[in-house]
Amino acid sequence: MFTLLALFSLAFLGSANGNWPVGNDDSYEGLKFYEMNLECNDALSECEHRFSGHFSPVKGLPLTTDHVLEYTKDPYELKFGAKVATLGLKVRFDQDDPSETFHFCSELTEDKALPVIGLYHGKWTLCLENDFSGLTIPADCTAPVAVSKIVGRFTDEKLAGQQVLYCMPS
């Protein structure tokens, strides 16, 4: 089974300040950066984006990560959901002041025997924040809303994960 721990610190991976590197260091080859536009109503007061990502951290073991981010302007609210393999997380943020920054992380761990890879120890960290300092924002993202991060590893394999910048449509 898995244990769910909520972390409100930057202890494990730090914040999303800085895009994940592409190329050069092969220890980061399983980490990808994406920019996604939210789909909104005409008033831009309610928005969401849903997508599935696919990766294979262990040869012969393809996994899917499902993401959903929902944004409401008034009252300000963010809802974030993510599912990696069989581990899932849903969080909701309500703030009186949407300009106030936040950083939220949750750590998921799992130990069990799997037929394809044998004894498995997985550790995944899922984060959501609205602090964009140090992050290179692409020119077509004129209004960033949040950035999510899912990163982990299976047993002694390389890191795998996704960093996603969610933007209001232009």
LUMDRENSE-385351 format. One record per residue (C-alpha): x, y, z; residue in one letter. Coordinates in pm, 1 decimal. Example, Ala and Ser with C-alpha at 12.3 -4.5 7.8 and 13.67 -1.06 7.14 Angstrom:
LUMDRENSE-385351
+----------+----------+----------+---------+
:        x :        y :        z : residuo :
+----------+----------+----------+---------+
:   1230.0 :   -450.0 :    780.0 :       A :
:   1367.0 :   -106.0 :    714.0 :       S :
+----------+----------+----------+---------+
***
This chain:
LUMDRENSE-385351
+----------+----------+----------+---------+
:        x :        y :        z : residuo :
+----------+----------+----------+---------+
:      0.0 :      0.0 :      0.0 :       M :
:    106.6 :    358.8 :     -4.5 :       F :
:    153.4 :    627.3 :    249.5 :       T :
:     45.6 :    985.1 :    181.9 :       L :
:    243.4 :   1262.0 :    349.6 :       L :
:    163.5 :   1628.7 :    301.5 :       A :
:    470.9 :   1850.9 :    297.4 :       L :
:    449.9 :   2229.9 :    322.3 :       F :
:    823.5 :   2287.5 :    282.3 :       S :
:   1078.7 :   2292.1 :      9.4 :       L :
:   1272.7 :   2008.4 :    167.1 :       A :
:   1258.9 :   1737.7 :    -98.9 :       F :
:   1288.3 :   1906.6 :   -436.3 :       L :
:   1267.6 :   2277.8 :   -374.0 :       G :
:   1029.9 :   2492.3 :   -566.7 :       S :
:    976.0 :   2506.2 :   -939.4 :       A :
:   1207.2 :   2807.1 :   -964.4 :       N :
:   1392.6 :   2732.4 :  -1285.9 :       G :
:   1285.1 :   2526.1 :  -1582.7 :       N :
:   1408.9 :   2171.3 :  -1584.4 :       W :
:   1708.4 :   2131.7 :  -1813.0 :       P :
:   1681.5 :   1966.3 :  -2152.5 :       V :
:   1983.9 :   1775.3 :  -2282.5 :       G :
:   2335.3 :   1803.5 :  -2132.5 :       N :
:   2288.8 :   1614.6 :  -1802.4 :       D :
:   2142.8 :   1267.2 :  -1869.4 :       D :
:   2019.5 :   1237.2 :  -1509.8 :       S :
:   1745.0 :   1481.8 :  -1614.2 :       Y :
:   1650.1 :   1310.1 :  -1940.7 :       E :
:   1329.2 :   1171.4 :  -1788.8 :       G :
:   1215.2 :   1516.2 :  -1669.6 :       L :
:   1013.0 :   1723.4 :  -1914.7 :       K :
:    885.1 :   2084.4 :  -1911.2 :       F :
:    550.4 :   2168.1 :  -2072.2 :       Y :
:    340.6 :   2480.8 :  -2115.6 :       E :
:    -37.6 :   2429.9 :  -2126.4 :       M :
:   -314.1 :   2684.0 :  -2191.7 :       N :
:   -626.5 :   2660.2 :  -1979.6 :       L :
:   -963.6 :   2626.9 :  -2153.8 :       E :
:  -1197.0 :   2897.2 :  -2021.4 :       C :
:  -1551.1 :   3026.8 :  -2045.0 :       N :
:  -1605.0 :   3353.4 :  -2237.4 :       D :
:  -1558.9 :   3566.4 :  -1924.9 :       A :
:  -1230.0 :   3386.8 :  -1836.4 :       L :
:  -1374.9 :   3335.2 :  -1488.1 :       S :
:  -1374.0 :   2952.6 :  -1490.4 :       E :
:  -1098.2 :   2753.9 :  -1658.3 :       C :
:   -955.3 :   2404.0 :  -1662.4 :       E :
:   -707.5 :   2181.9 :  -1839.2 :       H :
:   -693.7 :   1801.3 :  -1837.0 :       R :
:   -430.8 :   1580.8 :  -1997.7 :       F :
:   -253.0 :   1248.0 :  -1967.5 :       S :
:    121.3 :   1204.1 :  -1993.5 :       G :
:    299.3 :    878.2 :  -2069.6 :       H :
:    644.7 :    760.2 :  -1968.8 :       F :
:    831.5 :    438.4 :  -1898.4 :       S :
:   1076.4 :    473.1 :  -1607.7 :       P :
:   1152.5 :    100.4 :  -1621.2 :       V :
:   1182.9 :    -84.3 :  -1951.4 :       K :
:    863.7 :   -280.3 :  -2012.8 :       G :
:    659.4 :    -84.2 :  -1758.1 :       L :
:    473.4 :    204.3 :  -1930.6 :       P :
:    288.5 :    440.6 :  -1696.0 :       L :
:     32.2 :    714.6 :  -1737.2 :       T :
:      5.6 :   1034.3 :  -1534.0 :       T :
:   -332.8 :   1205.8 :  -1537.4 :       D :
:   -351.0 :   1577.9 :  -1454.4 :       H :
:   -633.8 :   1824.0 :  -1401.4 :       V :
:   -612.4 :   2189.6 :  -1301.2 :       L :
:   -929.8 :   2392.4 :  -1240.2 :       E :
:   -924.2 :   2769.6 :  -1184.9 :       Y :
:  -1203.2 :   2997.1 :  -1061.1 :       T :
:  -1149.1 :   3374.5 :  -1061.3 :       K :
:  -1410.0 :   3494.9 :   -810.1 :       D :
:  -1385.0 :   3367.8 :   -548.6 :       P :
:  -1028.0 :   3268.1 :   -629.5 :       Y :
:   -984.3 :   2890.9 :   -616.2 :       E :
:   -744.0 :   2637.4 :   -763.9 :       L :
:   -813.0 :   2264.6 :   -775.1 :       K :
:   -535.2 :   2027.2 :   -875.5 :       F :
:   -552.4 :   1653.8 :   -925.5 :       G :
:   -284.1 :   1411.5 :  -1034.2 :       A :
:   -261.4 :   1036.5 :  -1059.9 :       K :
:     64.2 :    848.3 :  -1117.9 :       V :
:     10.2 :    478.0 :  -1184.0 :       A :
:   -217.2 :    377.2 :   -892.1 :       T :
:   -132.3 :    672.7 :   -664.0 :       L :
:   -358.2 :    977.1 :   -669.4 :       G :
:   -382.3 :   1321.1 :   -513.3 :       L :
:   -648.0 :   1594.8 :   -513.9 :       K :
:   -600.6 :   1934.4 :   -349.3 :       V :
:   -794.7 :   2261.6 :   -338.1 :       R :
:   -661.8 :   2610.6 :   -262.6 :       F :
:   -883.4 :   2899.7 :   -153.1 :       D :
:   -714.8 :   3236.5 :   -100.7 :       Q :
:   -850.1 :   3582.1 :    -21.0 :       D :
:   -552.5 :   3737.4 :   -201.7 :       D :
:   -466.0 :   3558.4 :   -529.2 :       P :
:   -136.8 :   3750.8 :   -550.3 :       S :
:    -15.3 :   3574.0 :   -234.7 :       E :
:    228.7 :   3299.4 :   -334.2 :       T :
:    196.2 :   2940.4 :   -218.2 :       F :
:    395.0 :   2618.7 :   -254.2 :       H :
:    234.5 :   2283.3 :   -172.8 :       F :
:    392.9 :   1939.6 :   -201.8 :       C :
:    277.0 :   1591.0 :   -119.1 :       S :
:    497.7 :   1284.2 :   -112.8 :       E :
:    369.7 :    940.2 :   -211.2 :       L :
:    566.9 :    625.8 :   -132.3 :       T :
:    490.7 :    265.9 :   -214.6 :       E :
:    664.4 :    -67.5 :   -146.9 :       D :
:    549.7 :   -390.7 :   -308.8 :       K :
:    647.7 :   -676.3 :   -537.9 :       A :
:    571.2 :   -632.3 :   -908.1 :       L :
:    588.1 :   -911.5 :  -1167.5 :       P :
:    788.1 :   -711.0 :  -1424.7 :       V :
:   1055.1 :   -558.4 :  -1198.0 :       I :
:   1044.5 :   -756.5 :   -872.8 :       G :
:   1062.1 :   -571.5 :   -539.5 :       L :
:    962.0 :   -212.1 :   -599.5 :       Y :
:   1015.8 :     96.6 :   -391.2 :       H :
:    859.6 :    405.1 :   -546.0 :       G :
:    875.6 :    760.2 :   -420.7 :       K :
:    688.0 :   1042.7 :   -598.0 :       W :
:    657.0 :   1408.1 :   -507.5 :       T :
:    366.1 :   1611.6 :   -644.2 :       L :
:    383.8 :   1991.2 :   -611.7 :       C :
:    174.0 :   2290.2 :   -708.4 :       L :
:    272.2 :   2655.1 :   -670.9 :       E :
:    216.9 :   3003.5 :   -803.9 :       N :
:    567.0 :   3143.8 :   -746.6 :       D :
:    716.4 :   3200.4 :  -1091.0 :       F :
:   1034.0 :   3381.0 :   -979.8 :       S :
:   1333.1 :   3228.4 :  -1153.9 :       G :
:   1111.8 :   3036.4 :  -1396.5 :       L :
:   1157.9 :   3123.0 :  -1763.1 :       T :
:    806.7 :   3200.3 :  -1881.4 :       I :
:    759.1 :   3147.0 :  -2257.6 :       P :
:    656.1 :   3463.6 :  -2445.1 :       A :
:    315.1 :   3322.5 :  -2539.6 :       D :
:    225.4 :   3266.9 :  -2171.2 :       C :
:    117.9 :   3620.4 :  -2084.5 :       T :
:    -67.6 :   3524.5 :  -1763.7 :       A :
:     72.0 :   3221.4 :  -1575.7 :       P :
:   -169.6 :   3069.4 :  -1322.5 :       V :
:     23.5 :   2784.2 :  -1158.4 :       A :
:    304.2 :   2536.9 :  -1211.3 :       V :
:    280.1 :   2169.7 :  -1115.2 :       S :
:    556.2 :   1918.3 :  -1072.8 :       K :
:    547.6 :   1540.8 :  -1050.5 :       I :
:    883.3 :   1373.9 :  -1004.3 :       V :
:    995.4 :   1038.5 :   -873.7 :       G :
:   1187.0 :    723.7 :   -933.7 :       R :
:   1133.8 :    351.0 :   -928.3 :       F :
:   1381.2 :    171.0 :   -703.1 :       T :
:   1727.5 :    283.0 :   -827.2 :       D :
:   1620.7 :    410.5 :  -1168.8 :       E :
:   1672.6 :    763.6 :  -1299.2 :       K :
:   1433.0 :   1043.0 :  -1212.9 :       L :
:   1115.0 :   1067.5 :  -1416.9 :       A :
:    858.4 :   1342.0 :  -1414.3 :       G :
:    689.3 :   1644.5 :  -1559.0 :       Q :
:    687.2 :   2015.6 :  -1479.8 :       Q :
:    378.3 :   2188.4 :  -1624.4 :       V :
:    319.8 :   2562.6 :  -1650.3 :       L :
:    -51.7 :   2646.2 :  -1676.3 :       Y :
:   -136.6 :   2973.8 :  -1854.8 :       C :
:   -448.9 :   3176.2 :  -1925.4 :       M :
:   -531.1 :   3175.1 :  -2297.5 :       P :
:   -398.0 :   3476.0 :  -2492.0 :       S :
+----------+----------+----------+---------+
***
